[in-house]
C-alpha cells in the first residue's frame, strides 16, 4: 500500500523526537497511526478519545473496530441502554477476552469508569452455534431466557426467540436478520437466516454467535445474590420503598433497566486484566480529563439528588473509577499522547468541498504545489473518478510516476489530510462529502392481516353476515367428526361457529376507529349495505378507468435520457439509495421520458428519502430547460424544502427561490419578476405559488407535498396547473401496497418503506412523571447538542407544564410553547425557531404529529400517553430518531397498574414495535385509512368504514377487472370440507392465531404456486408436516383443481367425498357419464352432484389424491 509506505516514515520520525505530545492527527491519518502502532508494538491498541468526529472517522475507515461507547443513561433512571449501544459493548468485551494482538478498541473516557466483568463471566454469556454440532433446543431456549431474550410466538425484532419442537427461531441483538436453527435428535441439521416479515428462510449459515441482551445470567442463585446485594448497598431508611420494589422486580426476573447494577455480584473490577497487554493512544488528554470529570460529577449529583427523594442511585466513590485511578490506569501501560485537533502541527485537515468545477480547480492547484494521492474504495469507484478527472483535464495514474499526476490508490481510508510540504491525501468522500453505506433491501410489512396477529376481542367481517367480534378458536364435533371453528359474536350476542374450512369468508375489520357496530343476524341491513356499496364501487371503478384513459391520451413533455450532469448530481448523493428509492427513481424517470404526462404519487414515512427522489426528478426537468414548482402546505415545510434544495444543488448553476410569508414583499416582487422572465429554475413555496400573479412560463414539473392538506380552492388551481405537465405528489401517509395492486394501472404509486442506513430504532420507555428521570433525560439531550419535544395534549394545562419543564431544565435552556389555539403566524414562528435551533425544548400539543423534520431533536416526552391512540403515538414518536444518534421516547402515565387494559396494550405495542418499518402494522387503523381517504376521496372512505377496508378493496378490484375484461370468466370460490382428516394439530403449531393464519392462507390460495409458498413457509418454520397436515395440503390441491372447474364444494365426510358443481361449472359431463360404469366407488346423483367412495383399505392421502385425479380427467 503506497499510502502506508509514504506515511509510516513520518510517524517514526516524530516518535524518535521523544516529544511529550504527538501532533494532531486529522482525518484518516489517525486510522493510519493506529495501524502503525499495532504493527510497531505487536500489541492490541486502545484508543481513548472523547472526540466524536475522531471515532466516526476511525469507524468509517475500519468498520469492524471494537467500540466502547459513551455511557448516556444514568443509574437512578433504571433505563437500559439502546440495543445498538449494548451490541457495541458486548462485541468489544467478547474480543477483549481473546489473546489476539491485532485488535483495535476505541473507548469513550466514560466507558472506562464503571466496573468490568472477568473473562469467565463474559464468555458464559455468549452462545456459539455451529452446524452439525450437538444442541438441545430446550436447554438453549432456557439459556436465551436467562440472557434476557423474550419468548414469543413469532420472532419479529431483536431480542426475541421462539421454540417450536425441534426448531428454534432467534433474533440475536448482534445480527441484522433472525436465524432459524433446526435440529435432528439434538444435532443441528441446519442454520438459516430468515426474513422477520415473511418468516421465510433466506441463507444457509455454518455458524452463529448469539450475544446476550444483558450482562447477567438470570438464574435463581444470581437473582438471590443481586437482591441481597441491593439490601446491603441501599439500606438507608430513605430508600426503603424503592428497595422493596427493586427486590420484588429482581425476584420476578423483571430486570429491564438494571444494567448499571449487575456489577454488584462481581467480585472485583477487571479493567486492568482485560486491557493488560494493550498499548494506549490517549487522544486529547485534557479533553479526556474534563469529560471524565464532568461524568463523575453528574453521577455524584444524580446520587445526591436521588437518595433524599427515595430513589436508588450509585455512589461514584464506590462504583466508578476516580480520576486518579483513571490516570493510574493510563500510566501503567505503554502509551502515546496525541494533541487535540486545532493544535498547530505538520499534519493538516483537508477541506475541498464545493461545486464540481471548484473541486477540479482545487485539485489542480494542489497538484502544482505537491503530489496528490486520491483514495478510492473499489475498482468501480476508481473508474468513475477517472472519468471525472479526465473530463476536467487532470492527469492521473494508478502507479507512481515522475510527472505531475494524481495517484489513484485503492484504500478504505475515507477522510483526507495533508502533510505540510510533502503531499495531500484526499478521497471521494472529500470530493463528494458524505458517507455511503451498504444498500438496504426493502422490508415490506404486509398490510392486510393474515390472521397471525388475531386475538379474542378483535373485530372481523363475514362476507355474508357482516361485522362480528372474534371470541376464539373452538373444537366442535359435527357428524361424528371434529373440526376447529372460530366463535363469532354478532349483535344481540348471536353466535356463529365458523369452520376453518370457510375462513375465506372472513376478514379482519379495519375501520376508522371509534365504536364498531356489530351486524345483526336478524335483519337484512348487511346485505343491503353490501349491495349499495357494490353498485357505487362499480361506478367509481368506471370513473377511474375513464380518468386513466384520458390521462394516457394527453401529450406530455417526454424528457430525454439522463445527461452527464444528472449522473454527477446523483453520484454526489452522500448515501446509498435503498432498493425502494432506486425503484421509485426508475419509475419516475420512465414516466418523465414517456409521451404521456406523469401523475405519480410517492409515499413513504418521513425521513425515508422521498425528497431525494423528488430532487432527482427536479434536476432532470431543470437540466432540460424547464422550470419547477415545489408546493408545501405550511411555511415551515416550505422553508425546510428550500434549505434542503439549496444544500443539495449548491454545486450546480441553478437558481432556487422561495415564496412565503417569511419572505419580504420586496424580495417576493423580485422573485416573481425573475420567475416570469424564466430566470428562476426552482420555485418553492406554500399556496402563495397558486396565486394568479405567479407566472412560470417554462413550467415542466410540479412537486406537491401532502396534497391532501390543501383546501378545495387550492386543489382546483392545482388541476389547472397540472394540464400537460409532469406532476409528482409526495405523501408521508403509508398507503398499503395492496391498495396499489387493487387500482393497478389506474393510479401510479411508488412506495418507499425501507429506512435509510444508520437509522436507529427509537428506544421507548414507559415511566411515571418522575422529575429526576425527566430532568436527567433533558440534560443529557441538551448536553449532546440536541433538542427535546414535550407533548401535552391539553391546552388548558400546557402553560403550567411548561413552567414545570423549565424548573427541570438546565439554566439557560430555551423553552417555547406551541398549540393550535395560537395565532397561525405566532405558531409558525415558534416552529421555525425550533427548526433553526433557537429553541431547545418545545412544549406542545399533538400539533407536531405531522410537523417538522429536525434531525437533532432526539428526545420526546409524551405526557398522559395512555390517552392517545396507538397510531397517533406512533406518529408523534416518529418526530424523533431521524439521525444516527440514539433517540429516546418516554411515555408518561400515572403508572401501569392504574391503566385500563386497552391503554396498557397500546403502550405495550408501542414499546414492542419500536423497530424500523413498524408503521405499516402499528398504524393500520388511522394512518392507512386516512391514506385511503386521501387517495380515493371522502365518499369512498365512508364505504370503507361501513364494510371494512379489505372487503372494499376486494370489491373495487373485482369491479375494475370486470370492466377491463368483460369476457373474463370469474372463478367460483370452492369450499373444502375435510374435517378431522385434514387439520393442523396444536402440537405441530401451538399458537391458535398462527394456525388460523395458515388455514386462511391455504384456503385463500388461488394457484398451486401460492399454496406451495404457504406450505413451504410452514415446513420452514415448524418442520416436516405430520399426516393430518399433509392430508389438508392434498385436499387444498384438489380444491384448486375443483376451483377451475367451477365446483362449489368438496366435502370429505366418513368414507364419502361429495362433489357439488356450481351453476356455470366446466365439468365434462359426457366424459363423466362414460367413465362411471368402469370407475368403482363413483356415483352420480339426480341433483347434479356426485359421490366418490373410499375403499376399505385405502389411506386417506390416497383417497384424496384419487379424487383430484378424477376431477383432473373431467376438465
Secondary structure, 3 states (H helix, E strand, C coil): CHHHHHHHHHHHHHHHCCCCCECCCCCCHHHHHHHHHHHHHCCCEEEECCCHHHHHHHHHHCCCCEEECCCCCCHHHCCCCCHHHHHHHHHHHHHHCCCCCCCEEEECHHHHCCCCCCHHHHHHCCEEEECCCECCHHHHHHHHHHCCCEECCCCCCCCEEEEECCEEEECCCCCCCEEEEEEECCEEEEEEEECCCCCCEEEEECEEEECCCCCCCCCHHHHHHHHHHHHHHCCCHHHHHHHHHHHHHHHCCCCCCCHHHHHHHCCCCCHHHHCCCCEEEEECHHHHHHHHHHHHHHHHHHHHHHHHCCCCCCCHHHHCCCHHHHHHHHHCCCEEEECCCCCCCCEEECCCCCCHHHHHHHHHHHHHHCEEEEEECCHHHHHHHHHHHHHCCCCEECCCCCCCCEEEEECCCCCCEEECCCEEEEEHHHHCCCCCCCCCCCCCCCCCCCCCCCCCCCEEEECCCEEEEEEEEEEEEECCEEEEEEEEECHHHCEEEEEHHHHHHEEECCCCCCCCCCCCCCCCHHHHHHHHHHHHHHHHHHHHHHHHHHHHHCCCCCCCCCCHHHHHHHHCCCCCCCHHHHHHHHHHHHHHHCCCCCEEEEEECCCCCHHHHHHHHHHHHHHCCCEEEEECCCHHHHHHHHHHHHHHCCCCCCCEEEECCCCCHHHHHHHHHHHHCCCCCEEEECHHHHCCCCCCCCEEEEEEECHHHCCHHHHHHHHHHHCCCEEEEEECCCCCHHHHHHCCCCCEEEEECCCCCCCCCCEEEEECCCHHHHHHHHHHHHHCCCEEEEECCCHHHHHHHHHHHHHHCCCCCCEEEECCCCCHHHHHHHHHHHHCCCCCEEEECHHHHHCCCCCCEEEEEECCHHHCCHHHHHHHHCCCCCCCCCCEEEEECCCHHHCCHHHHHHHHHHHHCCCCCCHHHHCCCHHHHHHHHHHHCHHHHHHHHHHCHHHHHHHHHHHHHHHHCCCCCCCCCCEEECHHHCCCCCCCCCCHHHHHHHHHHHHHCCCHHHHHHHHHHHHHHHCCCCHHHHHHHHHHHHHHHHHHCCEEEEEEECCEEEEEECCCCCCCHHHHHHHHCCCCCEEECCCCCEEEECCCCCCHHHHHHHHHHHHHHCC
